[in-house]
Amino acid sequence: MLLHSQLSDSELRSKIRKQEIRLGGNKNLKLYGLLGCRSGKRMKKGNRVFFTNESEALQNGYRPCGHCMKEEYQQWRLQQIHHLK
């Protein structure tokens, strides 16, 4: 997990080009999504984190975005419901 506030703009672009960064997340809300998500683009830089893949985001306790990752979010939600039963 990388914090946006610790990356320069050129480092960020380079890591995205090299596909070292594929997903973005909100550290306060503990959710992740696609880099092009409208919701993600509106968040403050200080709240933004980046992940290489979904498993990294999940291992850090983040959940999928309900806007840009609808199917993944629904699967995550069903898992949460089953854990409550």
PDB file with one MODEL, atoms N, CA, C and O in Angstrom:
MODEL        1
ATOM      1  N   MET A   1       0.857  -1.173   0.000  1.00  0.00           N
ATOM      2  CA  MET A   1       0.000   0.000   0.000  1.00  0.00           C
ATOM      3  C   MET A   1       0.901   1.232   0.000  1.00  0.00           C
ATOM      4  O   MET A   1       1.835   1.332   0.796  1.00  0.00           O
ATOM      5  N   LEU A   2       0.613   2.155  -0.889  1.00  0.00           N
ATOM      6  CA  LEU A   2       1.370   3.403  -0.992  1.00  0.00           C
ATOM      7  C   LEU A   2       0.456   4.587  -0.697  1.00  0.00           C
ATOM      8  O   LEU A   2      -0.684   4.625  -1.159  1.00  0.00           O
ATOM      9  N   LEU A   3       0.947   5.538   0.060  1.00  0.00           N
ATOM     10  CA  LEU A   3       0.193   6.766   0.323  1.00  0.00           C
ATOM     11  C   LEU A   3       0.447   7.771  -0.788  1.00  0.00           C
ATOM     12  O   LEU A   3       1.594   7.991  -1.177  1.00  0.00           O
ATOM     13  N   HIS A   4      -0.607   8.379  -1.298  1.00  0.00           N
ATOM     14  CA  HIS A   4      -0.472   9.367  -2.368  1.00  0.00           C
ATOM     15  C   HIS A   4       0.399  10.540  -1.910  1.00  0.00           C
ATOM     16  O   HIS A   4       1.189  11.074  -2.689  1.00  0.00           O
ATOM     17  N   SER A   5       0.252  10.934  -0.652  1.00  0.00           N
ATOM     18  CA  SER A   5       0.993  12.086  -0.139  1.00  0.00           C
ATOM     19  C   SER A   5       2.504  11.846  -0.117  1.00  0.00           C
ATOM     20  O   SER A   5       3.276  12.799  -0.010  1.00  0.00           O
ATOM     21  N   GLN A   6       2.932  10.593  -0.217  1.00  0.00           N
ATOM     22  CA  GLN A   6       4.357  10.283  -0.197  1.00  0.00           C
ATOM     23  C   GLN A   6       4.946  10.091  -1.592  1.00  0.00           C
ATOM     24  O   GLN A   6       6.125   9.763  -1.724  1.00  0.00           O
ATOM     25  N   LEU A   7       4.142  10.291  -2.631  1.00  0.00           N
ATOM     26  CA  LEU A   7       4.601  10.116  -4.005  1.00  0.00           C
ATOM     27  C   LEU A   7       4.571  11.447  -4.747  1.00  0.00           C
ATOM     28  O   LEU A   7       3.624  12.221  -4.608  1.00  0.00           O
ATOM     29  N   SER A   8       5.604  11.707  -5.527  1.00  0.00           N
ATOM     30  CA  SER A   8       5.567  12.881  -6.396  1.00  0.00           C
ATOM     31  C   SER A   8       4.683  12.544  -7.598  1.00  0.00           C
ATOM     32  O   SER A   8       4.396  11.374  -7.850  1.00  0.00           O
ATOM     33  N   ASP A   9       4.256  13.558  -8.332  1.00  0.00           N
ATOM     34  CA  ASP A   9       3.408  13.323  -9.503  1.00  0.00           C
ATOM     35  C   ASP A   9       4.120  12.451 -10.539  1.00  0.00           C
ATOM     36  O   ASP A   9       3.498  11.582 -11.151  1.00  0.00           O
ATOM     37  N   SER A  10       5.420  12.677 -10.736  1.00  0.00           N
ATOM     38  CA  SER A  10       6.159  11.883 -11.729  1.00  0.00           C
ATOM     39  C   SER A  10       6.314  10.428 -11.258  1.00  0.00           C
ATOM     40  O   SER A  10       6.220   9.511 -12.074  1.00  0.00           O
ATOM     41  N   GLU A  11       6.549  10.202  -9.957  1.00  0.00           N
ATOM     42  CA  GLU A  11       6.625   8.837  -9.425  1.00  0.00           C
ATOM     43  C   GLU A  11       5.295   8.116  -9.614  1.00  0.00           C
ATOM     44  O   GLU A  11       5.258   6.949 -10.003  1.00  0.00           O
ATOM     45  N   LEU A  12       4.212   8.821  -9.337  1.00  0.00           N
ATOM     46  CA  LEU A  12       2.878   8.238  -9.471  1.00  0.00           C
ATOM     47  C   LEU A  12       2.611   7.823 -10.915  1.00  0.00           C
ATOM     48  O   LEU A  12       2.181   6.698 -11.170  1.00  0.00           O
ATOM     49  N   ARG A  13       2.864   8.726 -11.856  1.00  0.00           N
ATOM     50  CA  ARG A  13       2.654   8.408 -13.278  1.00  0.00           C
ATOM     51  C   ARG A  13       3.508   7.219 -13.711  1.00  0.00           C
ATOM     52  O   ARG A  13       3.038   6.350 -14.445  1.00  0.00           O
ATOM     53  N   SER A  14       4.750   7.181 -13.262  1.00  0.00           N
ATOM     54  CA  SER A  14       5.652   6.090 -13.620  1.00  0.00           C
ATOM     55  C   SER A  14       5.135   4.759 -13.089  1.00  0.00           C
ATOM     56  O   SER A  14       5.140   3.762 -13.811  1.00  0.00           O
ATOM     57  N   LYS A  15       4.691   4.731 -11.843  1.00  0.00           N
ATOM     58  CA  LYS A  15       4.186   3.496 -11.241  1.00  0.00           C
ATOM     59  C   LYS A  15       2.896   3.026 -11.912  1.00  0.00           C
ATOM     60  O   LYS A  15       2.664   1.823 -12.032  1.00  0.00           O
ATOM     61  N   ILE A  16       2.071   3.952 -12.344  1.00  0.00           N
ATOM     62  CA  ILE A  16       0.845   3.585 -13.064  1.00  0.00           C
ATOM     63  C   ILE A  16       1.209   3.002 -14.429  1.00  0.00           C
ATOM     64  O   ILE A  16       0.651   1.984 -14.838  1.00  0.00           O
ATOM     65  N   ARG A  17       2.141   3.644 -15.135  1.00  0.00           N
ATOM     66  CA  ARG A  17       2.577   3.144 -16.442  1.00  0.00           C
ATOM     67  C   ARG A  17       3.171   1.748 -16.334  1.00  0.00           C
ATOM     68  O   ARG A  17       2.927   0.904 -17.196  1.00  0.00           O
ATOM     69  N   LYS A  18       3.946   1.496 -15.288  1.00  0.00           N
ATOM     70  CA  LYS A  18       4.581   0.191 -15.082  1.00  0.00           C
ATOM     71  C   LYS A  18       3.613  -0.825 -14.465  1.00  0.00           C
ATOM     72  O   LYS A  18       3.979  -1.976 -14.229  1.00  0.00           O
ATOM     73  N   GLN A  19       2.409  -0.397 -14.215  1.00  0.00           N
ATOM     74  CA  GLN A  19       1.347  -1.203 -13.597  1.00  0.00           C
ATOM     75  C   GLN A  19       1.724  -1.681 -12.198  1.00  0.00           C
ATOM     76  O   GLN A  19       1.280  -2.741 -11.756  1.00  0.00           O
ATOM     77  N   GLU A  20       2.547  -0.891 -11.503  1.00  0.00           N
ATOM     78  CA  GLU A  20       2.837  -1.148 -10.098  1.00  0.00           C
ATOM     79  C   GLU A  20       1.691  -0.630  -9.235  1.00  0.00           C
ATOM     80  O   GLU A  20       1.534  -1.038  -8.084  1.00  0.00           O
ATOM     81  N   ILE A  21       0.891   0.272  -9.803  1.00  0.00           N
ATOM     82  CA  ILE A  21      -0.321   0.796  -9.168  1.00  0.00           C
ATOM     83  C   ILE A  21      -1.477   0.532 -10.115  1.00  0.00           C
ATOM     84  O   ILE A  21      -1.456   0.964 -11.267  1.00  0.00           O
ATOM     85  N   ARG A  22      -2.497  -0.186  -9.622  1.00  0.00           N
ATOM     86  CA  ARG A  22      -3.660  -0.502 -10.459  1.00  0.00           C
ATOM     87  C   ARG A  22      -4.976  -0.069  -9.829  1.00  0.00           C
ATOM     88  O   ARG A  22      -5.986   0.071 -10.519  1.00  0.00           O
ATOM     89  N   LEU A  23      -4.959   0.145  -8.508  1.00  0.00           N
ATOM     90  CA  LEU A  23      -6.180   0.509  -7.790  1.00  0.00           C
ATOM     91  C   LEU A  23      -5.881   1.646  -6.821  1.00  0.00           C
ATOM     92  O   LEU A  23      -4.764   1.783  -6.321  1.00  0.00           O
ATOM     93  N   GLY A  24      -6.906   2.457  -6.567  1.00  0.00           N
ATOM     94  CA  GLY A  24      -6.795   3.525  -5.582  1.00  0.00           C
ATOM     95  C   GLY A  24      -7.778   3.284  -4.455  1.00  0.00           C
ATOM     96  O   GLY A  24      -8.789   2.606  -4.635  1.00  0.00           O
ATOM     97  N   GLY A  25      -7.477   3.842  -3.290  1.00  0.00           N
ATOM     98  CA  GLY A  25      -8.362   3.649  -2.156  1.00  0.00           C
ATOM     99  C   GLY A  25      -8.439   4.873  -1.271  1.00  0.00           C
ATOM    100  O   GLY A  25      -7.641   5.802  -1.401  1.00  0.00           O
ATOM    101  N   ASN A  26      -9.407   4.868  -0.369  1.00  0.00           N
ATOM    102  CA  ASN A  26      -9.587   5.935   0.603  1.00  0.00           C
ATOM    103  C   ASN A  26      -9.243   5.352   1.976  1.00  0.00           C
ATOM    104  O   ASN A  26      -9.923   4.449   2.462  1.00  0.00           O
ATOM    105  N   LYS A  27      -8.179   5.878   2.597  1.00  0.00           N
ATOM    106  CA  LYS A  27      -7.723   5.297   3.867  1.00  0.00           C
ATOM    107  C   LYS A  27      -8.694   5.545   5.007  1.00  0.00           C
ATOM    108  O   LYS A  27      -8.698   4.780   5.972  1.00  0.00           O
ATOM    109  N   ASN A  28      -9.516   6.581   4.935  1.00  0.00           N
ATOM    110  CA  ASN A  28     -10.493   6.840   5.994  1.00  0.00           C
ATOM    111  C   ASN A  28     -11.711   5.936   5.871  1.00  0.00           C
ATOM    112  O   ASN A  28     -12.207   5.422   6.873  1.00  0.00           O
ATOM    113  N   LEU A  29     -12.190   5.741   4.661  1.00  0.00           N
ATOM    114  CA  LEU A  29     -13.384   4.915   4.435  1.00  0.00           C
ATOM    115  C   LEU A  29     -13.053   3.443   4.259  1.00  0.00           C
ATOM    116  O   LEU A  29     -13.944   2.594   4.275  1.00  0.00           O
ATOM    117  N   LYS A  30     -11.758   3.137   4.090  1.00  0.00           N
ATOM    118  CA  LYS A  30     -11.290   1.767   3.898  1.00  0.00           C
ATOM    119  C   LYS A  30     -11.962   1.094   2.703  1.00  0.00           C
ATOM    120  O   LYS A  30     -12.447  -0.033   2.803  1.00  0.00           O
ATOM    121  N   LEU A  31     -11.984   1.814   1.552  1.00  0.00           N
ATOM    122  CA  LEU A  31     -12.503   1.228   0.328  1.00  0.00           C
ATOM    123  C   LEU A  31     -11.520   1.464  -0.800  1.00  0.00           C
ATOM    124  O   LEU A  31     -10.704   2.384  -0.751  1.00  0.00           O
ATOM    125  N   TYR A  32     -11.608   0.611  -1.826  1.00  0.00           N
ATOM    126  CA  TYR A  32     -10.718   0.731  -2.985  1.00  0.00           C
ATOM    127  C   TYR A  32     -11.529   0.611  -4.263  1.00  0.00           C
ATOM    128  O   TYR A  32     -12.628   0.057  -4.270  1.00  0.00           O
ATOM    129  N   GLY A  33     -10.965   1.144  -5.351  1.00  0.00           N
ATOM    130  CA  GLY A  33     -11.635   1.074  -6.637  1.00  0.00           C
ATOM    131  C   GLY A  33     -10.680   1.326  -7.783  1.00  0.00           C
ATOM    132  O   GLY A  33      -9.468   1.430  -7.595  1.00  0.00           O
ATOM    133  N   LEU A  34     -11.243   1.421  -8.966  1.00  0.00           N
ATOM    134  CA  LEU A  34     -10.463   1.661 -10.175  1.00  0.00           C
ATOM    135  C   LEU A  34      -9.909   3.077 -10.181  1.00  0.00           C
ATOM    136  O   LEU A  34     -10.502   3.984  -9.597  1.00  0.00           O
ATOM    137  N   LEU A  35      -8.773   3.267 -10.838  1.00  0.00           N
ATOM    138  CA  LEU A  35      -8.138   4.584 -10.860  1.00  0.00           C
ATOM    139  C   LEU A  35      -9.001   5.632 -11.556  1.00  0.00           C
ATOM    140  O   LEU A  35      -8.899   6.818 -11.242  1.00  0.00           O
ATOM    141  N   GLY A  36      -9.840   5.220 -12.485  1.00  0.00           N
ATOM    142  CA  GLY A  36     -10.682   6.160 -13.216  1.00  0.00           C
ATOM    143  C   GLY A  36     -12.030   6.448 -12.568  1.00  0.00           C
ATOM    144  O   GLY A  36     -12.840   7.173 -13.145  1.00  0.00           O
ATOM    145  N   CYS A  37     -12.287   5.909 -11.402  1.00  0.00           N
ATOM    146  CA  CYS A  37     -13.579   6.085 -10.721  1.00  0.00           C
ATOM    147  C   CYS A  37     -13.811   7.552 -10.364  1.00  0.00           C
ATOM    148  O   CYS A  37     -12.926   8.212  -9.818  1.00  0.00           O
ATOM    149  N   ARG A  38     -14.994   8.053 -10.671  1.00  0.00           N
ATOM    150  CA  ARG A  38     -15.328   9.454 -10.350  1.00  0.00           C
ATOM    151  C   ARG A  38     -15.264   9.719  -8.851  1.00  0.00           C
ATOM    152  O   ARG A  38     -14.792  10.773  -8.426  1.00  0.00           O
ATOM    153  N   SER A  39     -15.730   8.780  -8.059  1.00  0.00           N
ATOM    154  CA  SER A  39     -15.697   8.958  -6.604  1.00  0.00           C
ATOM    155  C   SER A  39     -14.260   9.071  -6.109  1.00  0.00           C
ATOM    156  O   SER A  39     -13.948   9.911  -5.264  1.00  0.00           O
ATOM    157  N   GLY A  40     -13.399   8.225  -6.637  1.00  0.00           N
ATOM    158  CA  GLY A  40     -12.003   8.231  -6.217  1.00  0.00           C
ATOM    159  C   GLY A  40     -11.267   9.492  -6.628  1.00  0.00           C
ATOM    160  O   GLY A  40     -10.398   9.977  -5.903  1.00  0.00           O
ATOM    161  N   LYS A  41     -11.613  10.020  -7.784  1.00  0.00           N
ATOM    162  CA  LYS A  41     -10.938  11.232  -8.267  1.00  0.00           C
ATOM    163  C   LYS A  41     -11.279  12.453  -7.421  1.00  0.00           C
ATOM    164  O   LYS A  41     -10.531  13.431  -7.419  1.00  0.00           O
ATOM    165  N   ARG A  42     -12.399  12.407  -6.704  1.00  0.00           N
ATOM    166  CA  ARG A  42     -12.827  13.560  -5.893  1.00  0.00           C
ATOM    167  C   ARG A  42     -12.220  13.561  -4.492  1.00  0.00           C
ATOM    168  O   ARG A  42     -12.289  14.573  -3.795  1.00  0.00           O
ATOM    169  N   MET A  43     -11.633  12.456  -4.072  1.00  0.00           N
ATOM    170  CA  MET A  43     -11.136  12.402  -2.694  1.00  0.00           C
ATOM    171  C   MET A  43      -9.868  13.238  -2.523  1.00  0.00           C
ATOM    172  O   MET A  43      -9.132  13.487  -3.478  1.00  0.00           O
ATOM    173  N   LYS A  44      -9.638  13.654  -1.310  1.00  0.00           N
ATOM    174  CA  LYS A  44      -8.467  14.463  -0.996  1.00  0.00           C
ATOM    175  C   LYS A  44      -7.203  13.615  -1.130  1.00  0.00           C
ATOM    176  O   LYS A  44      -7.201  12.425  -0.816  1.00  0.00           O
ATOM    177  N   LYS A  45      -6.145  14.242  -1.595  1.00  0.00           N
ATOM    178  CA  LYS A  45      -4.872  13.557  -1.790  1.00  0.00           C
ATOM    179  C   LYS A  45      -4.383  12.914  -0.493  1.00  0.00           C
ATOM    180  O   LYS A  45      -3.807  11.826  -0.522  1.00  0.00           O
ATOM    181  N   GLY A  46      -4.603  13.567   0.628  1.00  0.00           N
ATOM    182  CA  GLY A  46      -4.156  13.036   1.911  1.00  0.00           C
ATOM    183  C   GLY A  46      -4.869  11.764   2.339  1.00  0.00           C
ATOM    184  O   GLY A  46      -4.364  11.025   3.184  1.00  0.00           O
ATOM    185  N   ASN A  47      -6.033  11.502   1.769  1.00  0.00           N
ATOM    186  CA  ASN A  47      -6.815  10.302   2.106  1.00  0.00           C
ATOM    187  C   ASN A  47      -6.570   9.156   1.130  1.00  0.00           C
ATOM    188  O   ASN A  47      -7.007   8.031   1.375  1.00  0.00           O
ATOM    189  N   ARG A  48      -5.872   9.431   0.023  1.00  0.00           N
ATOM    190  CA  ARG A  48      -5.745   8.458  -1.068  1.00  0.00           C
ATOM    191  C   ARG A  48      -4.557   7.526  -0.855  1.00  0.00           C
ATOM    192  O   ARG A  48      -3.464   7.954  -0.481  1.00  0.00           O
ATOM    193  N   VAL A  49      -4.801   6.247  -1.102  1.00  0.00           N
ATOM    194  CA  VAL A  49      -3.756   5.223  -1.075  1.00  0.00           C
ATOM    195  C   VAL A  49      -3.835   4.441  -2.380  1.00  0.00           C
ATOM    196  O   VAL A  49      -4.842   4.497  -3.086  1.00  0.00           O
ATOM    197  N   PHE A  50      -2.777   3.717  -2.693  1.00  0.00           N
ATOM    198  CA  PHE A  50      -2.737   2.937  -3.933  1.00  0.00           C
ATOM    199  C   PHE A  50      -2.338   1.503  -3.656  1.00  0.00           C
ATOM    200  O   PHE A  50      -1.590   1.209  -2.723  1.00  0.00           O
ATOM    201  N   PHE A  51      -2.864   0.607  -4.503  1.00  0.00           N
ATOM    202  CA  PHE A  51      -2.592  -0.823  -4.385  1.00  0.00           C
ATOM    203  C   PHE A  51      -2.186  -1.380  -5.741  1.00  0.00           C
ATOM    204  O   PHE A  51      -2.569  -0.859  -6.789  1.00  0.00           O
ATOM    205  N   THR A  52      -1.397  -2.459  -5.695  1.00  0.00           N
ATOM    206  CA  THR A  52      -0.998  -3.152  -6.916  1.00  0.00           C
ATOM    207  C   THR A  52      -2.137  -4.023  -7.433  1.00  0.00           C
ATOM    208  O   THR A  52      -2.338  -4.144  -8.642  1.00  0.00           O
ATOM    209  N   ASN A  53      -2.887  -4.635  -6.503  1.00  0.00           N
ATOM    210  CA  ASN A  53      -3.958  -5.543  -6.915  1.00  0.00           C
ATOM    211  C   ASN A  53      -5.021  -5.640  -5.816  1.00  0.00           C
ATOM    212  O   ASN A  53      -4.880  -5.073  -4.733  1.00  0.00           O
ATOM    213  N   GLU A  54      -6.081  -6.375  -6.133  1.00  0.00           N
ATOM    214  CA  GLU A  54      -7.200  -6.517  -5.189  1.00  0.00           C
ATOM    215  C   GLU A  54      -6.805  -7.246  -3.920  1.00  0.00           C
ATOM    216  O   GLU A  54      -7.237  -6.874  -2.829  1.00  0.00           O
ATOM    217  N   SER A  55      -5.990  -8.277  -4.051  1.00  0.00           N
ATOM    218  CA  SER A  55      -5.627  -9.040  -2.855  1.00  0.00           C
ATOM    219  C   SER A  55      -4.865  -8.165  -1.858  1.00  0.00           C
ATOM    220  O   SER A  55      -5.042  -8.309  -0.648  1.00  0.00           O
ATOM    221  N   GLU A  56      -4.025  -7.265  -2.353  1.00  0.00           N
ATOM    222  CA  GLU A  56      -3.314  -6.347  -1.458  1.00  0.00           C
ATOM    223  C   GLU A  56      -4.303  -5.444  -0.723  1.00  0.00           C
ATOM    224  O   GLU A  56      -4.161  -5.212   0.477  1.00  0.00           O
ATOM    225  N   ALA A  57      -5.299  -4.939  -1.438  1.00  0.00           N
ATOM    226  CA  ALA A  57      -6.312  -4.078  -0.814  1.00  0.00           C
ATOM    227  C   ALA A  57      -7.105  -4.849   0.234  1.00  0.00           C
ATOM    228  O   ALA A  57      -7.335  -4.345   1.334  1.00  0.00           O
ATOM    229  N   LEU A  58      -7.521  -6.052  -0.094  1.00  0.00           N
ATOM    230  CA  LEU A  58      -8.299  -6.871   0.839  1.00  0.00           C
ATOM    231  C   LEU A  58      -7.474  -7.246   2.065  1.00  0.00           C
ATOM    232  O   LEU A  58      -7.995  -7.247   3.181  1.00  0.00           O
ATOM    233  N   GLN A  59      -6.198  -7.564   1.874  1.00  0.00           N
ATOM    234  CA  GLN A  59      -5.328  -7.914   2.998  1.00  0.00           C
ATOM    235  C   GLN A  59      -5.165  -6.746   3.967  1.00  0.00           C
ATOM    236  O   GLN A  59      -4.934  -6.949   5.159  1.00  0.00           O
ATOM    237  N   ASN A  60      -5.285  -5.525   3.450  1.00  0.00           N
ATOM    238  CA  ASN A  60      -5.170  -4.334   4.288  1.00  0.00           C
ATOM    239  C   ASN A  60      -6.506  -3.908   4.879  1.00  0.00           C
ATOM    240  O   ASN A  60      -6.594  -2.855   5.512  1.00  0.00           O
ATOM    241  N   GLY A  61      -7.555  -4.718   4.680  1.00  0.00           N
ATOM    242  CA  GLY A  61      -8.854  -4.449   5.294  1.00  0.00           C
ATOM    243  C   GLY A  61      -9.742  -3.489   4.523  1.00  0.00           C
ATOM    244  O   GLY A  61     -10.651  -2.892   5.100  1.00  0.00           O
ATOM    245  N   TYR A  62      -9.494  -3.329   3.223  1.00  0.00           N
ATOM    246  CA  TYR A  62     -10.300  -2.433   2.395  1.00  0.00           C
ATOM    247  C   TYR A  62     -11.388  -3.230   1.697  1.00  0.00           C
ATOM    248  O   TYR A  62     -11.240  -4.432   1.475  1.00  0.00           O
ATOM    249  N   ARG A  63     -12.489  -2.556   1.349  1.00  0.00           N
ATOM    250  CA  ARG A  63     -13.593  -3.196   0.627  1.00  0.00           C
ATOM    251  C   ARG A  63     -13.721  -2.572  -0.756  1.00  0.00           C
ATOM    252  O   ARG A  63     -13.269  -1.446  -0.960  1.00  0.00           O
ATOM    253  N   PRO A  64     -14.331  -3.281  -1.718  1.00  0.00           N
ATOM    254  CA  PRO A  64     -14.497  -2.737  -3.071  1.00  0.00           C
ATOM    255  C   PRO A  64     -15.475  -1.556  -3.105  1.00  0.00           C
ATOM    256  O   PRO A  64     -16.399  -1.478  -2.295  1.00  0.00           O
ATOM    257  N   CYS A  65     -15.259  -0.655  -4.040  1.00  0.00           N
ATOM    258  CA  CYS A  65     -16.131   0.509  -4.264  1.00  0.00           C
ATOM    259  C   CYS A  65     -17.453   0.040  -4.871  1.00  0.00           C
ATOM    260  O   CYS A  65     -17.465  -0.771  -5.797  1.00  0.00           O
ATOM    261  N   GLY A  66     -18.543   0.546  -4.354  1.00  0.00           N
ATOM    262  CA  GLY A  66     -19.859   0.195  -4.872  1.00  0.00           C
ATOM    263  C   GLY A  66     -20.200   0.882  -6.181  1.00  0.00           C
ATOM    264  O   GLY A  66     -21.175   0.508  -6.834  1.00  0.00           O
ATOM    265  N   HIS A  67     -19.420   1.879  -6.581  1.00  0.00           N
ATOM    266  CA  HIS A  67     -19.693   2.606  -7.826  1.00  0.00           C
ATOM    267  C   HIS A  67     -18.990   1.968  -9.019  1.00  0.00           C
ATOM    268  O   HIS A  67     -19.636   1.650 -10.017  1.00  0.00           O
ATOM    269  N   CYS A  68     -17.678   1.779  -8.929  1.00  0.00           N
ATOM    270  CA  CYS A  68     -16.916   1.323 -10.092  1.00  0.00           C
ATOM    271  C   CYS A  68     -16.641  -0.179 -10.082  1.00  0.00           C
ATOM    272  O   CYS A  68     -16.194  -0.731 -11.088  1.00  0.00           O
ATOM    273  N   MET A  69     -16.899  -0.835  -8.971  1.00  0.00           N
ATOM    274  CA  MET A  69     -16.646  -2.282  -8.864  1.00  0.00           C
ATOM    275  C   MET A  69     -17.889  -2.965  -8.303  1.00  0.00           C
ATOM    276  O   MET A  69     -17.834  -3.641  -7.276  1.00  0.00           O
ATOM    277  N   LYS A  70     -18.997  -2.778  -8.986  1.00  0.00           N
ATOM    278  CA  LYS A  70     -20.295  -3.250  -8.489  1.00  0.00           C
ATOM    279  C   LYS A  70     -20.322  -4.754  -8.186  1.00  0.00           C
ATOM    280  O   LYS A  70     -20.800  -5.160  -7.127  1.00  0.00           O
ATOM    281  N   GLU A  71     -19.816  -5.576  -9.103  1.00  0.00           N
ATOM    282  CA  GLU A  71     -19.859  -7.027  -8.891  1.00  0.00           C
ATOM    283  C   GLU A  71     -19.009  -7.440  -7.693  1.00  0.00           C
ATOM    284  O   GLU A  71     -19.438  -8.242  -6.864  1.00  0.00           O
ATOM    285  N   GLU A  72     -17.794  -6.883  -7.609  1.00  0.00           N
ATOM    286  CA  GLU A  72     -16.905  -7.206  -6.490  1.00  0.00           C
ATOM    287  C   GLU A  72     -17.511  -6.743  -5.168  1.00  0.00           C
ATOM    288  O   GLU A  72     -17.394  -7.418  -4.146  1.00  0.00           O
ATOM    289  N   TYR A  73     -18.164  -5.572  -5.207  1.00  0.00           N
ATOM    290  CA  TYR A  73     -18.806  -5.053  -4.002  1.00  0.00           C
ATOM    291  C   TYR A  73     -19.933  -5.980  -3.547  1.00  0.00           C
ATOM    292  O   TYR A  73     -20.059  -6.273  -2.358  1.00  0.00           O
ATOM    293  N   GLN A  74     -20.755  -6.442  -4.500  1.00  0.00           N
ATOM    294  CA  GLN A  74     -21.861  -7.339  -4.157  1.00  0.00           C
ATOM    295  C   GLN A  74     -21.344  -8.638  -3.550  1.00  0.00           C
ATOM    296  O   GLN A  74     -21.915  -9.141  -2.583  1.00  0.00           O
ATOM    297  N   GLN A  75     -20.264  -9.186  -4.113  1.00  0.00           N
ATOM    298  CA  GLN A  75     -19.671 -10.408  -3.564  1.00  0.00           C
ATOM    299  C   GLN A  75     -19.151 -10.163  -2.156  1.00  0.00           C
ATOM    300  O   GLN A  75     -19.366 -10.982  -1.262  1.00  0.00           O
ATOM    301  N   TRP A  76     -18.470  -9.043  -1.955  1.00  0.00           N
ATOM    302  CA  TRP A  76     -17.946  -8.691  -0.631  1.00  0.00           C
ATOM    303  C   TRP A  76     -19.089  -8.557   0.371  1.00  0.00           C
ATOM    304  O   TRP A  76     -18.998  -9.039   1.501  1.00  0.00           O
ATOM    305  N   ARG A  77     -20.160  -7.901  -0.053  1.00  0.00           N
ATOM    306  CA  ARG A  77     -21.314  -7.673   0.818  1.00  0.00           C
ATOM    307  C   ARG A  77     -21.969  -8.992   1.233  1.00  0.00           C
ATOM    308  O   ARG A  77     -22.334  -9.177   2.394  1.00  0.00           O
ATOM    309  N   LEU A  78     -22.110  -9.904   0.269  1.00  0.00           N
ATOM    310  CA  LEU A  78     -22.683 -11.221   0.586  1.00  0.00           C
ATOM    311  C   LEU A  78     -21.809 -11.965   1.595  1.00  0.00           C
ATOM    312  O   LEU A  78     -22.323 -12.629   2.495  1.00  0.00           O
ATOM    313  N   GLN A  79     -20.503 -11.854   1.445  1.00  0.00           N
ATOM    314  CA  GLN A  79     -19.594 -12.492   2.403  1.00  0.00           C
ATOM    315  C   GLN A  79     -19.778 -11.910   3.801  1.00  0.00           C
ATOM    316  O   GLN A  79     -19.740 -12.641   4.791  1.00  0.00           O
ATOM    317  N   GLN A  80     -19.979 -10.596   3.881  1.00  0.00           N
ATOM    318  CA  GLN A  80     -20.178  -9.955   5.180  1.00  0.00           C
ATOM    319  C   GLN A  80     -21.461 -10.440   5.835  1.00  0.00           C
ATOM    320  O   GLN A  80     -21.498 -10.662   7.045  1.00  0.00           O
ATOM    321  N   ILE A  81     -22.500 -10.602   5.049  1.00  0.00           N
ATOM    322  CA  ILE A  81     -23.784 -11.067   5.569  1.00  0.00           C
ATOM    323  C   ILE A  81     -23.654 -12.490   6.091  1.00  0.00           C
ATOM    324  O   ILE A  81     -24.189 -12.814   7.151  1.00  0.00           O
ATOM    325  N   HIS A  82     -22.931 -13.357   5.339  1.00  0.00           N
ATOM    326  CA  HIS A  82     -22.753 -14.738   5.766  1.00  0.00           C
ATOM    327  C   HIS A  82     -21.918 -14.835   7.042  1.00  0.00           C
ATOM    328  O   HIS A  82     -22.124 -15.741   7.849  1.00  0.00           O
ATOM    329  N   HIS A  83     -20.982 -13.913   7.228  1.00  0.00           N
ATOM    330  CA  HIS A  83     -20.166 -13.917   8.453  1.00  0.00           C
ATOM    331  C   HIS A  83     -20.993 -13.535   9.672  1.00  0.00           C
ATOM    332  O   HIS A  83     -20.682 -13.943  10.791  1.00  0.00           O
ATOM    333  N   LEU A  84     -22.059 -12.741   9.454  1.00  0.00           N
ATOM    334  CA  LEU A  84     -22.904 -12.320  10.567  1.00  0.00           C
ATOM    335  C   LEU A  84     -23.830 -13.425  11.058  1.00  0.00           C
ATOM    336  O   LEU A  84     -24.266 -13.422  12.210  1.00  0.00           O
ATOM    337  N   LYS A  85     -24.124 -14.376  10.163  1.00  0.00           N
ATOM    338  CA  LYS A  85     -25.075 -15.454  10.512  1.00  0.00           C
ATOM    339  C   LYS A  85     -24.438 -16.523  11.346  1.00  0.00           C
ATOM    340  O   LYS A  85     -25.100 -17.492  11.719  1.00  0.00           O
TER     341      LYS A  85
ENDMDL
END
